[in-house]
Amino acid sequence: MGIGNGMRGIGLVGLGLLAGCGPSAPHALGTLEWDRITVPAPAAEVIAAVEVREGQPVKAGTVLMQLDPARGDAQFAAAQADMLRAQAQLEELKIGPRQEQIAQAQAQLAALRAQAVEASAYYRRVQPLARQQLVAAAELDRARAAAGNAEASARAAEQVWLELVHGSRAQDITQGQAAADAARAQQVVQGVNLQKLQLRAPRDGVVDALPYRQGDQAPIGAPLAVMLVGEHPYARVYLPQPLRLQVKVGQAAQIQLEGASTVLKGRVRSIRSEPSFTPYYALTGDDVERLSYLAEIEVAEAADMQKLPAGLPVQVRF
């Protein structure tokens, strides 16, 4: 009986060891992340004031920092002056010439017509004298030219007078309207550029980094502020080739923070189709020589989700 019981005990221990050596749930390594957005510099201006600090939660529309508006104010004032000038020119075209201008042109026309009558009369008087050779031929030529010039000047003055009487053409008014619209649009552009010098948070989130400080002058497009946004954090992990075949988008997963006992529920939201080399912290055993696929597992629910910091190492089991 003693020997039989001993053999039975050894068998149970062996089964326990076999069970302990069974395959564990597939897992992947990575870090906990939030969606990041940057607020770029709209202009190469000096940072006049920084209104927030790193790590501060902000609401959408909160002023993050203020750039020096001196140049923007001047450009907006110039655009506004151009708009007012174009608008005044358009109104002038619509109203047409003043009555004083029309009267002046009419008086000029009358004077030139009188001069033309006088020049023509002198030419007619000189003609018989020239035939009798009582005046030189050159005098006849001068009289003929003077009469012609006076008549042409009278016709030109008449056209100027008619142009003023008829007013602006429809095409001129259309061009004036287009110029006024363009000037007004340029004023709006300058106004928008001026407003952009006051950098505001585009979304609710947390200020993660402020690469520049008050007094700095960043180039256009440089990130003046980096924000962590979104309602849920996510784990960014690298799936080895064998594990990639088992994981699908929408699949449930468990996210384990390193150094913490809490397990977070998650869901696979995306998997890159192009493989990449595995980072050093995810290399284990035979995986060293394999390519892996970047995946994102969104945290479905967690207490104090907004307090989960970015960058923590995690293990994700599927």
C-alpha positions, 0 to 999 in steps of 0.5 A, spaced: 500 500 500 505 504 501 509 503 494 502 504 491 500 510 494 507 513 493 507 512 485 500 515 485 503 521 488 509 521 483 504 521 477 500 527 480 506 531 481 508 529 474 501 532 471 502 538 475 509 539 472 506 538 465 500 543 466 505 548 469 509 547 462 503 549 458 504 554 453 502 561 456 497 566 452 501 570 447 503 577 448 507 583 445 511 589 448 510 596 447 509 603 451 502 606 453 501 612 449 496 618 448 494 621 441 499 627 440 498 633 436 503 639 435 501 647 435 506 650 430 509 657 429 504 661 424 510 666 423 517 667 425 515 672 431 518 672 438 514 669 443 511 675 448 508 670 453 507 663 455 500 662 458 501 655 460 505 650 463 507 643 461 503 637 464 497 642 465 490 640 462 487 645 458 480 646 454 479 647 447 480 654 445 485 656 451 490 661 450 497 657 450 502 663 448 502 669 445 507 671 439 509 679 438 503 682 434 507 688 432 508 686 425 501 683 424 498 689 426 502 693 421 500 688 416 493 688 418 492 696 418 495 696 411 490 691 408 485 695 411 487 701 408 487 698 401 480 695 402 478 702 404 481 705 397 479 700 393 472 700 396 472 708 395 474 707 387 468 702 386 463 707 389 466 713 384 465 708 378 458 707 380 457 714 381 460 717 375 463 723 374 461 730 377 457 735 374 463 740 375 467 735 370 462 735 365 461 742 365 469 743 364 469 738 359 463 742 355 467 749 356 473 746 353 469 743 347 466 750 346 473 753 346 476 748 341 470 749 337 471 756 336 478 756 335 477 751 329 472 756 326 477 761 326 482 757 323 478 755 318 475 762 316 483 764 316 484 758 311 479 760 307 481 767 306 488 765 305 486 761 299 484 766 294 490 770 296 495 764 294 492 763 288 494 771 286 500 770 289 499 775 294 502 771 300 507 765 300 505 758 299 508 757 306 503 761 309 497 757 305 500 751 308 500 753 315 493 756 315 491 749 312 495 745 318 492 750 323 485 749 321 486 741 321 489 741 328 483 745 331 478 741 328 482 735 330 482 738 337 475 739 337 473 732 336 477 730 341 474 734 346 467 732 344 469 725 345 472 726 352 465 730 354 461 724 351 465 719 355 464 723 362 456 724 360 455 717 359 459 715 365 463 709 367 462 702 363 459 696 366 466 693 365 470 698 369 465 697 375 466 689 374 473 690 375 472 695 381 468 690 384 473 685 383 479 689 386 474 691 392 473 684 393 480 682 393 482 687 398 477 685 402 479 678 402 486 680 403 484 684 409 481 677 412 487 673 411 491 678 415 486 678 420 486 671 421 494 671 421 493 676 426 489 672 430 493 666 429 499 669 433 495 668 439 496 660 439 490 656 442 489 649 444 485 646 438 482 640 442 481 638 450 488 635 452 494 636 456 500 640 455 506 635 454 511 639 452 513 646 450 520 646 446 520 654 446 520 659 452 518 666 452 523 671 448 525 665 443 523 666 436 522 659 433 522 658 425 515 658 421 512 651 422 516 649 428 512 646 434 511 651 439 506 646 443 505 639 444 499 636 446 496 629 449 489 629 446 483 623 446 478 620 450 482 613 451 490 612 451 492 606 447 498 601 447 503 601 442 506 594 441 510 590 436 507 584 434 512 578 431 510 575 425 507 568 428 503 573 433 501 577 427 497 571 424 493 571 430 491 578 432 485 581 428 483 589 428 477 589 433 480 583 438 479 584 445 486 584 449 489 585 456 494 591 458 498 590 463 502 596 466 509 594 468 510 595 475 503 595 477 498 589 478 492 592 475 490 589 468 486 594 463 481 591 458 483 593 451 481 593 443 485 592 437 484 598 433 489 598 428 495 594 425 500 596 420 500 592 414 508 594 413 513 590 417 518 594 421 524 592 425 523 590 432 525 595 438 530 592 442 525 592 448 521 587 445 526 582 443 526 576 446 529 569 444 527 567 437 524 574 435 531 577 435 531 576 427 524 577 426 520 583 423 514 585 427 508 589 425 506 596 429 499 595 432 495 600 437 490 597 442 486 602 445 484 602 453 477 600 453 475 602 460 479 604 466 479 608 473 482 615 472 483 614 465 486 621 464 491 620 469 495 614 466 501 617 463 504 616 456 511 612 455 510 607 461 512 600 458 506 595 458 505 588 456 499 586 452 496 579 452 491 577 447 
